[in-house]
Amino acid sequence: MWKHWLTVVLGAIFEVSWVVGFKHASTLLEWGATAVAVYLSFYFLIRASRHIPAGTAYAVFVGLGTLGTTTLGMIAFGEPASWAKIALILLLLLGIGGLQTITEKGAD
């Protein structure tokens, strides 16, 4: 079951990549890498959805993408950070972990 969650995580990593690419890409190569990231993010999400309920996989995928994009924005791109934003990120992590915990194990 964990390998399927790892697939969701890989998809979320590529989701963060394309979100950053949409904001910062300026060359043909950067736009090409962004397009590949879009494809790979959804490829991994679709693969995971074969073994994890689609709604749960999508919620975790989007949550991790939001977490990664927000964190990267604060650390790498100087976006403002606040205690409220950090508290909400922690709450998001709690929700993601909760969804993973209560999702029934499927027959791999």
Beta strands, then each sheet from edge to edge (+ up, - down):
end
